[in-house]
């Protein structure tokens, strides 16, 4: 009986190690594909399609500029601030640490680290390889790098951080999910705020909406607990006891 239990524990450890390697390979592959896809999109927008896309992009931002008011300026600044990089990273770290303490596991911190770190790395690579000038309007967010318009970091932050929190809460504490769902409204606030401020073209925002959503879904699928993983963990606990 003891030999059988020992063999089962060993098998579970091997299975867990194999799962980790497979998860790492999956995430690395998806990240590379996303980087290449976003780079290709940026190259098209700043190269072959620029003469077609730029006038339409600029028209939208100029239309918003013509309708600016002091109250809307304040609202857009607030809507943009909730997805500042420092805010998003700090929030992800705090939730990850709190979740790890609550679950007595490093999994939540690893999840948020991969989620946010992966998107930040993608953003740095793309903005340096495919520079794109910001819209030709007065930009209400001072201090922005002039040619880092593509993609929108704020929009990506609003998706991976706030969306990441919602998916994590839904996975580990389903009874609390109804309190977390309103966080999904963050991108709907941040995206128009960045356009209103003249920080990005519409296509910059759309690119971030797509790539950040894909990255969020993949990371959540790979790293968040699922039924199969929980079943294996339960078997491991039964063997130990």
N, C-alpha and C positions, 0 to 999 in steps of 0.2 A: 504493500500500500504506500509506504514511504517512497519507494523507488518510483512508483507511478506518479505520485505528487511532484517529486523532484523533476521528473521528465516533463511534466506538464508546465511547471514553472519555467524551465529552460526553454520550452517551445514558445511560451508567451513572451519571454524576453527577446528571443530571436525575431518573433513576429513584430514586436514593438520596434526593434532596431530596423527591420526591413521597411516598416511603415514610415519611419522618420526619413530614411534615405529616399524612398519613393516620393514623399512629400516635398523634400528639398529639390529633387529633380524636376518635379512637376512645376513648382513655383519658379525655379530658375528658367525653365523652358518658356513658360507663359510670359515671364518678365521680358525675356529677350524678344519674343514675338511681338509683344506690345511696344517695346522700344522701336523695333524696326517698322512697325505699322504707323506709329506716331511720327517717326522721322520721315517716312514716305509721304504721309499726309502733309506734313509741314513743307516738304520739298515741293509738292504739287501746288500748295497754296502760295508759296513765295516764288515759284518758278513758272511752269507752264500755264497754270490757271490764274496767275496773279491779275492779268488784265481783265479777266471776267469776274473774279471774286472781289477784288479790292473795291471797285466802285459800289458794289452792293453792300459790302461790309461798312464802308465809310458812310454810305447814305443812312444806314440805321443809326450809327453813332452820332452823326450830325443831327438827325431828327431828334434824338434824345437830348442832345446839347441845347437845341432850340427851346426845349420845354423844361429847362432847369429852373428850380425855385429854391429859396433858402431852406424851406421845410424839406423838400425832396433831397437837397444836398445833405442835410443832417441824417435823414432816414437812410440814404445810400451809404453814408459813412459808417453808420451803425451796422447796417446789413453786411458791409464788407469786413468790418472788424471782427465779427464772430468767426471768420475763417482766415484771419491772419496766421501766418506760419507759426509764430511763437505761441499763439492761442491754441491752435490745433495740436501742435506737438505736446504742449504742456498738458492739455486735456487728455490726450491719448496716454501719456505717461502716468498721470494720476489715476485714470480708470484702470490701466493695466496693473499698476502696483496695488491698488485697492482690490481688484479682482483676484490677483495672485494671493494676497493675504487672506481674503475671504475663502477661496477655494483650496488654500494650502498647496498651491501648484504654481509653477512658472508659466503654465500654458497661456493665461490671459496676457501676461507681459510679452511673451513671444509673439502672440497673435498681433497685438497692436504694434510691436516693433517691426515685424515683417510688413504689415499693412502700410504703416506710415513711412518706414524707411524705404520700402520698395518704390512708392510713388515719388518720394523726394529724389531718389537716385535717378528715376526716369526723367523727372522734371529738369534736373541739372544737366543731364546728358543732352536732352532735346533742345533746351534753350541755348546751349553753347554750340551745338552742331548746326541748328537751323534758326539763326536769328531772324526776328521779324519785328519791324518797327511798330510802335503802338499807334493807335488811330490818330489822324491829323486834327485833333480837337484839344481844347484845354483839359488837361488831366487833373482831376480833383484829388487824386491820391499822390502826394508829393514823394519824391525820392525813389520812384520806380526806375529800374534799368530800362533805358529807352528802347532797346531792341530785344527785350525778353517778353514780347507780347504772347507768343505761342509756346505752349498752351497756357491756359489759365490756372495758376497754382492755387488761387483762392477757391475756385470752383472744385478743383480736385480735392482740396482739403475738406471742404464741406461734405463731400461724398464719402471719402474714406474714413474720416474721423467720426462724424455724426452717424453715418450709415453703419460704420463698423461697430459703434456702440449699440445701435439698435439690434443688429444681428447677433452680437455677443450676448446681450441681455435675453433675447428670444431663445438662444440656445441653452443658456445655463440657468435661467430663471423665468420660464415661460409665463408665470403668473404676474410678472412685472412688465411684460412686453407692452401692455396698453399704455403705460406711462412713458415708454421710450419711443413709441411710434411718432410723436410730434417732432422728434429730431430729424425725421426724414424731410421736413419742410425746409431745412437749412439751405440746400442747393437752390430751392425756388426763391429764396431771399437773396442769396449771395450772387447768383448769376445775373439778374437784372441790375443789381447794385454795381457790379463791376462794369457792365455795359454803360450804365448811366454816368459813372465816373470817368468814362473814356479810357479805362485801363486796358481794355481788350476789344478785339473785333468779335463779332458773333461767331465766326468759325473757330476762334480760339476757345470760346466757351463750349461750343458743341464738341470739339475734340476732347476736352477734359471730361465732359459729361459721359462720353463713350468709354474712354480708356480707364477712367477712375472707377466707373461702374463695373467694368469687366474685371479689373484687378480686385476690387472688393469682393465680388461674387466668388472668384477663384480662391482667394485667400481664406474666405469664410468656409468654403466647401472643403478645403484641405485641412485647415487647422482647428476649426470649431468642432466640439464633440458631436458625434452622430450616434445613431442607434447601434451600429455594428461595433464601433469603438467602445461604447459603454458596456455592451455585452461582453466583450473580451476582458474589460476591466473588472466586471462583476465575477467572471470566472476566476480571475487572478486572486481576488479577495477571498473567494470560496476555498481556493487551494491553500492560501496562506493560513486560513482558520481551520 
